[in-house]
Amino acid sequence: MGMKFFVNRNVLIPRSDTETLVEEVIKLAKEENKKYILELCTGSGIIAVSLKKYLEKVNITATDISTKALEVAKKNKQQLLKNETIQFIQSDMFEKITEKYDIIVSNPPYIKTEVMKEYNLEFEPKLALDGGEDGLEFYKIIIKKGHKHLKEKGIIALEIGYDQREEIIELVAKNRTLSKCRMYKRPKRK
């Protein structure tokens, strides 16, 4: 997204795949005049900070369960967007969220617990990667409870694992509060 982010052992190292999610949210926010965005599982804050850079008039709230991750997110916001405001909240998913938003965006932990054993986590926190036994733990929470925190015609935008497409579509289909599901695959970069 054209910025250099600070990271340490308390957050994931940003991956370029997340740019696809951010670019889609920017596009949707502009096309549909969305003004209030909630990011769950902010980690280093790359999504919230990137959104705020390109959507200056949008109000952004970013949450994370980890206070150490939030410290990193706040540092990135301060270094990259000195005069902008992002509200940071220490919260376990929707636990401390009382407002409604136009867009809820998240790149939650989504690796299956069993698969986690294959990863060398010398530099990144397990908390930011482990999505539970089926890798869907956080998606289930967001899809089940997200509608309570969305304004009318609100949007939930999620980054998912390369092999989770069908499972996410099924979760959305089973949930009677969400109306449709669209998937975007990152285009190959030249």
Secondary structure, DSSP 4 states (H G I P E B T S, - for coil): --------TTSPPP-TTHHHHHHHHHHHHHHTT--EEEEES-TT-HHHHHHHHH-TTSEEEEEES-HHHHHHHHHHHHHH-TT---EEEE-STTTT--S-EEEEEE----B-HHHHTTS--SSS-GGGTB--TTS-HHHHHHHHHGGGGEEEEEEEEE---TT-HHHHHHHHHH-TT-------PPPPP-
